[in-house]
Amino acid sequence: MTVALMWEARAVPGRGADLLAWARAQELPRPPLRRETFRAPRDRVLVVTWWDADAEAELPELPEPDGELVTRAVHRWRFESLGTEGFGRSGD
C-alpha cells in the first residue's frame, strides 16, 4: 500500500523563500519512495512524501519550523493512495 504524507506551512509575510529553503534542507531519517515540494501564493510551502506502508504505520515527518518563520502551526494530512489515473502531461 502507498501512503502519502502532506506537510503544509505558511511563512511570515516576506519569508516564503526562507521557509522553502528550510523545508528543502530537512532530511528524514529514511528516504521516502518520492518527495515533492511545492510553493503557493501567500508564502505557503507544501511537502508531500510517498511511502510503501500501511495507513497506520509510524512514518518520519518534517518537523515544525521555528515559530518566527511561520504564522501558524504546520498542517499535516495522511492519505492512502487509490491508484493513478491519466498519464502524460496535461494538455497533450
Secondary structure, DSSP 4 states (H G I P E B T S, - for coil): -EEEEEEEEEBSTT-HHHHHHHHHHPPPSS--SEEEEEEETTTEEEEEEEEES-TT-------PPPTTTBSSPPEEEEEE-------S-TT-
